[in-house]
């Protein structure tokens, strides 16, 4: 079989369709199970495809969409983790499969009082009575995957073709399922991470173990209690028939008929066949065949924030191919032996125990090395370039001390069960906070678009990136579809409104027409003899800017009367960005950006112009270089702050103050590099949403309405934010205001502008009765 597909590209083998479901308990700072409600921001639990609950109200379930590579699915899972952990207040996500400190009464997940909600709740009540709550809150990683169609079709074309493609495809996945059952002990050894249990777990389990440490139990050789009799298992040993899809369906129906399980959902086998329609799984399997497989043996890795390492996911992609390509043996009792092997490795994996290979005993290390040798040969034959992932696993086989199970065992022995895991949970939450503005795997999108995607995922809105270059995305929930460009260009604003806000002359016209203050000025073009007009402004504080531009590009501001030469230079800069420019009177006061969405101001920032603070030694050039090293600063609106450029406008501004880039400011001296305060030109941002008088907020809403805009950035000069002095001047309207600067201000409270955009689009947070 391997020779048949050798002609395919490496991408065909490693481009698999992968999805992960990661469970995790919410806990407080002391490692006690949280008994609070599932955060409302995540919307209706049954409607959110990304973040929901499992058995308990306290048990988060993070579900990635399907991705083509291990790296992509890891990044999305990290995004979900970051979103979830930052929305649960002062709680944490427990980083272990076996539970934290459990109370006597574990809260069962509740749902809306509709048919689906009642069914989901009743099913959990059934599980509670049958298995008990403590077993049900064991958490894990469910790994879902399917192969590239190119692989399966190539194999099909080389077969005798005496069956349909769907039947052939079913046979391939059934073979992988059978082989996974045979080799699952190997995955448990490599990825097992639950080698120790807290003292609050099931008494029946603890009685068989030793109280070796102050708050935990274990025994010599233990590797994965989640995969032992103490774990999440059925009441009976159940062996579905994986010889065909029909046999699999019939065996499950017999289990239900004989009252072994209540439904297919209760079958806790380590591999499940999945179909197109999960709500009617067995019928869908019979009609449509197998869509993908689900592996259920993987523990949560305490030493990785998301619960599984990237390199282990890479190995699983190779392991999947091994399961497909390796030959099966006809041994009849492979499932029974595989079950024994699972329990042996889970309980005594560190001791290199004897396992059963086709009924014959073999050392764990011997068999593991055989498997890795076969995988290495396959990797080399197919040019997969995954030697690093294979060798990473080999090190665990050579030395069990490199397994995650041993590492957490040692950590708990030194620091205790709760402290060891909470130290990790706290570090992961801090890392999520430090990277709160990022959305991994979407770094080619503007940061504002990333914020809208993040907020959509919180609410369970499905997101598809249609054109990353243009930041064009598609939102969909319950049949409601919206297309959004650059986070704030939506169907709620007309094209003419956008054109009016883009055109500074039209902006001034509609503002003046609606009795709103805006600076007076002139429009200039190359055909004008501009020098006589410029002379009129020599004795005034003025602003020179392109007629149609955004982000403060090409703007020069003179707070003191400029020389004619400086004015000419400013016009030359502005003409680089438009054929028509404006010169207008400078409005006194401080500049504030108001974001208007619908009929309300949702955020206000004071934007401080790009600046550096002297140290008495470094030049302005060097101080800019040092300030630009801040990880919050970047380019292209992919970080909360932009880097400061040493451009013509900065040089001109410094020249007005008798400075150059090589000047050395005195210690603690603040040197501004330009007058305009746009974040896009290196400025800092300070939140003023709660501090500005309502009077000015009403002015901002009126300005947006004047342009017919539902989403609008209003730039306003204000001298007194209390409005005792009511002077203001609107200097600009922006049809595409950046929202990330309000989410992550340099100083002050972040504002969830993306949430207001989604509200405007009709994507409200879905909760029961709403």
FENSULCOR-V470659 format. One record per residue. N is the residue number from 1. RES is the residue in one small letter. SS is DSSP state (H for helix, E for strand, - for the rest). OMEGA is omega in whole degrees, 0 to 359 (NA if undefined). Layout:
# FENSULCOR-V470659
n: <N	N>
res: <RES	RES>
ss: <SS	SS>
omega: <OMEGA	OMEGA>
This chain:
# FENSULCOR-V470659
n: <1	2	3	4	5	6	7	8	9	10	11	12	13	14	15	16	17	18	19	20	21	22	23	24	25	26	27	28	29	30	31	32	33	34	35	36	37	38	39	40	41	42	43	44	45	46	47	48	49	50	51	52	53	54	55	56	57	58	59	60	61	62	63	64	65	66	67	68	69	70	71	72	73	74	75	76	77	78	79	80	81	82	83	84	85	86	87	88	89	90	91	92	93	94	95	96	97	98	99	100	101	102	103	104	105	106	107	108	109	110	111	112	113	114	115	116	117	118	119	120	121	122	123	124	125	126	127	128	129	130	131	132	133	134	135	136	137	138	139	140	141	142	143	144	145	146	147	148	149	150	151	152	153	154	155	156	157	158	159	160	161	162	163	164	165	166	167	168	169	170	171	172	173	174	175	176	177	178	179	180	181	182	183	184	185	186	187	188	189	190	191	192	193	194	195	196	197	198	199	200	201	202	203	204	205	206	207	208	209	210	211	212	213	214	215	216	217	218	219	220	221	222	223	224	225	226	227	228	229	230	231	232	233	234	235	236	237	238	239	240	241	242	243	244	245	246	247	248	249	250	251	252	253	254	255	256	257	258	259	260	261	262	263	264	265	266	267	268	269	270	271	272	273	274	275	276	277	278	279	280	281	282	283	284	285	286	287	288	289	290	291	292	293	294	295	296	297	298	299	300	301	302	303	304	305	306	307	308	309	310	311	312	313	314	315	316	317	318	319	320	321	322	323	324	325	326	327	328	329	330	331	332	333	334	335	336	337	338	339	340	341	342	343	344	345	346	347	348	349	350	351	352	353	354	355	356	357	358	359	360	361	362	363	364	365	366	367	368	369	370	371	372	373	374	375	376	377	378	379	380	381	382	383	384	385	386	387	388	389	390	391	392	393	394	395	396	397	398	399	400	401	402	403	404	405	406	407	408	409	410	411	412	413	414	415	416	417	418	419	420	421	422	423	424	425	426	427	428	429	430	431	432	433	434	435	436	437	438	439	440	441	442	443	444	445	446	447	448	449	450	451	452	453	454	455	456	457	458	459	460	461	462	463	464	465	466	467	468	469	470	471	472	473	474	475	476	477	478	479	480	481	482	483	484	485	486	487	488	489	490	491	492	493	494	495	496	497	498	499	500	501	502	503	504	505	506	507	508	509	510	511	512	513	514	515	516	517	518	519	520	521	522	523	524	525	526	527	528	529	530	531	532	533	534	535	536	537	538	539	540	541	542	543	544	545	546	547	548	549	550	551	552	553	554	555	556	557	558	559	560	561	562	563	564	565	566	567	568	569	570	571	572	573	574	575	576	577	578	579	580	581	582	583	584	585	586	587	588	589	590	591	592	593	594	595	596	597	598	599	600	601	602	603	604	605	606	607	608	609	610	611	612	613	614	615	616	617	618	619	620	621	622	623	624	625	626	627	628	629	630	631	632	633	634	635	636	637	638	639	640	641	642	643	644	645	646	647	648	649	650	651	652	653	654	655	656	657	658	659	660	661	662	663	664	665	666	667	668	669	670	671	672	673	674	675	676	677	678	679	680	681	682	683	684	685	686	687	688	689	690	691	692	693	694	695	696	697	698	699	700	701	702	703	704	705	706	707	708	709	710	711	712	713	714	715	716	717	718	719	720	721	722	723	724	725	726	727	728	729	730	731	732	733	734	735	736	737	738	739	740	741	742	743	744	745	746	747	748	749	750	751	752	753	754	755	756	757	758	759	760	761	762	763	764	765	766	767	768	769	770>
res: <x	x	x	x	x	x	x	x	x	x	x	x	x	x	x	x	x	x	x	x	x	x	x	x	x	x	x	x	x	x	x	x	x	x	x	x	x	x	x	x	x	x	x	x	x	x	x	x	x	x	x	x	x	x	x	x	x	x	x	x	x	x	x	x	x	x	x	x	x	x	x	x	x	x	x	x	x	x	x	x	x	x	x	x	x	x	x	x	x	x	x	x	x	x	x	x	x	x	x	x	x	x	x	x	x	x	x	x	x	x	x	x	x	x	x	x	x	x	x	x	x	x	x	x	x	x	x	x	x	x	x	x	x	x	x	x	x	x	x	x	x	x	x	x	x	x	x	x	x	x	x	x	x	x	x	x	x	x	x	x	x	x	x	x	x	x	x	x	x	x	x	x	x	x	x	x	x	x	x	x	x	x	x	x	x	x	x	x	x	x	x	x	x	x	x	x	x	x	x	x	x	x	x	x	x	x	x	x	x	x	x	x	x	x	x	x	x	x	x	x	x	x	x	x	x	x	x	x	x	x	x	x	x	x	x	x	x	x	x	x	x	x	x	x	x	x	x	x	x	x	x	x	x	x	x	x	x	x	x	x	x	x	x	x	x	x	x	x	x	x	x	x	x	x	x	x	x	x	x	x	x	x	x	x	x	x	x	x	x	x	x	x	x	x	x	x	x	x	x	x	x	x	x	x	x	x	x	x	x	x	x	x	x	x	x	x	x	x	x	x	x	x	x	x	x	x	x	x	x	x	x	x	x	x	x	x	x	x	x	x	x	x	x	x	x	x	x	x	x	x	x	x	x	x	x	x	x	x	x	x	x	x	x	x	x	x	x	x	x	x	x	x	x	x	x	x	x	x	x	x	x	x	x	x	x	x	x	x	x	x	x	x	x	x	x	x	x	x	x	x	x	x	x	x	x	x	x	x	x	x	x	x	x	x	x	x	x	x	x	x	x	x	x	x	x	x	x	x	x	x	x	x	x	x	x	x	x	x	x	x	x	x	x	x	x	x	x	x	x	x	x	x	x	x	x	x	x	x	x	x	x	x	x	x	x	x	x	x	x	x	x	x	x	x	x	x	x	x	x	x	x	x	x	x	x	x	x	x	x	x	x	x	x	x	x	x	x	x	x	x	x	x	x	x	x	x	x	x	x	x	x	x	x	x	x	x	x	x	x	x	x	x	x	x	x	x	x	x	x	x	x	x	x	x	x	x	x	x	x	x	x	x	x	x	x	x	x	x	x	x	x	x	x	x	x	x	x	x	x	x	x	x	x	x	x	x	x	x	x	x	x	x	x	x	x	x	x	x	x	x	x	x	x	x	x	x	x	x	x	x	x	x	x	x	x	x	x	x	x	x	x	x	x	x	x	x	x	x	x	x	x	x	x	x	x	x	x	x	x	x	x	x	x	x	x	x	x	x	x	x	x	x	x	x	x	x	x	x	x	x	x	x	x	x	x	x	x	x	x	x	x	x	x	x	x	x	x	x	x	x	x	x	x	x	x	x	x	x	x	x	x	x	x	x	x	x	x	x	x	x	x	x	x	x	x	x	x	x	x	x	x	x	x	x	x	x	x	x	x	x	x	x	x	x	x	x	x	x	x	x	x	x	x	x	x	x	x	x	x	x	x	x	x	x	x	x	x	x	x	x	x	x	x	x	x	x	x	x	x	x	x	x	x	x	x	x	x	x	x	x	x	x	x	x	x	x	x	x	x	x	x	x	x	x	x	x	x	x	x	x>
ss: <-	-	-	-	-	-	-	-	-	H	H	H	H	H	-	-	E	E	E	E	E	E	E	E	E	E	E	-	-	-	-	E	E	-	-	-	-	-	-	H	H	H	-	-	-	-	-	-	-	-	E	E	E	-	-	E	-	-	E	E	E	E	E	-	-	-	E	-	-	H	H	H	H	H	H	H	H	H	H	H	H	H	H	H	H	H	-	-	-	-	-	E	E	-	-	-	-	-	-	-	E	-	-	-	-	-	-	E	-	-	-	-	-	-	H	H	H	H	H	H	H	H	H	H	H	H	H	H	H	H	H	-	H	H	H	H	-	-	-	-	E	E	E	E	E	E	-	-	H	H	H	H	H	H	H	H	H	H	-	-	-	-	-	-	H	H	H	H	H	H	H	H	H	H	H	H	H	H	H	H	H	H	H	H	H	H	H	H	H	H	H	-	-	E	-	-	E	E	-	-	-	-	H	H	H	H	-	-	-	E	E	E	E	-	-	E	E	E	-	-	-	-	-	E	H	H	H	-	-	-	-	-	-	-	-	-	-	-	-	-	-	-	-	-	H	H	H	H	H	H	H	H	H	H	H	H	H	-	-	-	-	-	-	H	H	H	-	-	-	-	E	E	E	E	-	-	-	H	H	H	H	H	H	H	H	H	H	H	-	-	-	E	E	E	E	E	E	E	-	-	-	-	-	-	-	-	-	-	-	H	H	H	H	H	H	H	H	H	H	H	H	H	H	H	H	-	-	-	-	-	-	-	-	H	H	H	H	H	H	H	H	H	H	H	H	H	H	H	H	H	H	-	-	E	E	E	E	-	-	E	E	E	E	H	H	H	H	H	H	H	H	H	H	H	H	H	H	H	H	H	H	-	-	-	-	-	H	H	H	H	H	H	H	H	H	H	H	H	-	H	H	H	-	H	H	H	H	H	H	H	H	H	H	H	H	-	H	H	H	H	H	H	H	H	H	H	H	H	H	H	H	H	H	H	-	-	-	-	-	-	-	-	-	-	-	-	H	H	H	H	H	H	H	H	H	H	H	H	-	-	-	E	E	E	E	E	E	-	-	-	-	E	E	E	E	E	E	-	-	E	E	E	E	E	E	-	-	-	E	-	-	-	-	-	H	H	H	H	H	H	H	H	E	H	H	H	H	H	H	H	H	H	H	-	-	-	-	-	-	-	E	E	E	E	E	-	-	-	-	H	H	H	H	H	H	H	-	-	-	-	-	E	E	E	E	E	-	E	-	-	-	-	-	-	-	E	E	E	-	-	-	-	-	H	H	H	H	H	H	H	H	H	H	H	H	-	-	-	-	E	E	E	E	E	E	-	-	-	-	E	E	E	E	E	E	E	E	-	-	E	E	E	E	E	E	E	E	E	-	-	E	E	E	-	-	-	-	-	-	H	H	H	H	H	H	H	H	-	-	-	-	-	E	E	-	-	-	-	-	-	E	E	-	-	-	-	-	H	H	H	H	H	H	H	H	H	-	-	-	-	-	-	-	-	-	-	-	-	-	E	E	E	-	-	-	-	-	-	H	H	H	-	-	E	E	E	E	-	-	-	-	-	-	H	H	H	H	H	H	H	H	H	H	H	H	H	-	-	-	-	E	E	E	E	E	E	E	E	-	-	-	-	-	-	-	-	-	E	E	E	E	E	E	E	-	-	-	-	-	H	H	H	H	-	-	-	E	-	-	-	-	-	H	H	H	H	H	H	H	H	-	-	-	-	-	-	-	-	-	->
omega: <182	179	181	188	180	182	181	178	177	181	179	182	187	173	177	179	190	173	182	169	181	177	178	181	169	180	178	186	179	178	175	178	177	179	178	179	172	185	183	182	181	171	179	185	183	183	182	183	185	186	182	175	174	182	186	172	182	186	178	170	181	188	178	166	179	176	189	182	179	182	181	182	176	181	181	178	177	176	180	178	182	179	185	187	179	179	182	174	182	177	182	174	182	189	187	179	178	194	172	178	185	175	177	181	179	184	176	179	177	185	178	183	173	186	181	180	179	180	181	181	181	178	178	175	177	179	179	182	186	188	185	187	186	177	183	182	168	185	181	176	172	187	182	179	168	182	169	178	179	179	184	180	177	178	180	182	179	179	181	175	177	178	179	178	180	178	178	179	176	183	178	181	177	177	178	180	180	179	177	177	180	189	185	177	182	178	178	178	185	188	178	186	184	186	183	188	177	185	180	181	185	181	182	179	184	182	181	187	179	176	187	183	192	184	187	183	176	171	187	177	185	184	182	178	177	181	178	177	177	187	188	186	174	179	183	171	183	182	177	180	182	182	176	179	180	180	179	180	181	181	178	178	178	177	180	181	181	174	175	176	181	179	180	181	184	180	185	175	186	173	179	172	183	185	180	185	183	182	176	193	188	178	180	175	181	185	188	182	183	177	179	179	177	174	189	185	193	175	170	180	182	186	173	185	185	175	177	183	177	185	176	175	176	179	180	177	177	180	178	178	177	180	180	190	183	182	175	172	184	184	190	188	184	181	179	179	180	178	177	179	178	183	179	180	180	185	187	186	180	187	182	186	174	177	180	177	185	176	182	182	179	179	178	183	180	181	180	179	176	180	182	177	179	179	178	177	179	179	181	181	183	179	183	180	179	179	181	180	180	181	177	178	181	179	178	179	180	184	183	179	178	176	179	181	179	183	179	176	180	181	179	180	181	189	183	186	184	183	181	183	180	175	178	182	180	179	181	179	178	178	177	179	181	181	189	182	184	170	190	180	182	183	176	177	173	183	179	177	178	180	179	178	180	180	177	180	176	185	179	178	180	186	174	176	184	181	183	180	181	182	180	180	177	177	180	175	179	178	179	184	174	174	183	176	175	171	186	173	188	178	184	177	181	179	182	176	179	180	180	181	179	182	186	180	178	177	180	182	184	177	180	180	180	175	177	186	175	185	176	181	182	172	183	174	183	183	179	165	193	186	178	179	180	181	180	185	183	182	182	168	188	174	176	183	175	181	183	177	178	174	176	184	175	183	173	183	179	180	173	183	183	171	178	180	178	178	179	178	180	179	178	177	182	180	177	186	178	177	179	181	178	167	185	181	178	180	181	179	176	184	178	175	175	172	179	174	186	181	181	171	184	180	177	176	163	183	182	181	177	185	171	179	185	174	179	184	189	175	176	179	181	180	176	179	180	181	180	178	177	182	178	181	179	180	175	175	177	174	183	180	179	175	179	180	172	186	183	183	177	179	179	180	179	180	178	180	177	180	172	178	181	176	181	179	176	183	178	177	177	178	177	186	176	180	182	192	181	175	182	177	173	181	176	184	180	183	179	188	183	187	182	180	180	180	182	177	178	177	181	179	179	179	179	179	180	178	181	187	173	175	189	170	182	178	188	173	183	178	184	186	177	180	171	166	189	183	173	173	179	185	182	168	183	183	182	184	175	182	184	181	178	176	186	180	177	176	175	185	175	182	184	181	180	178	179	176	179	176	181	181	178	179	180	172	183	174	183	177	182	NA>
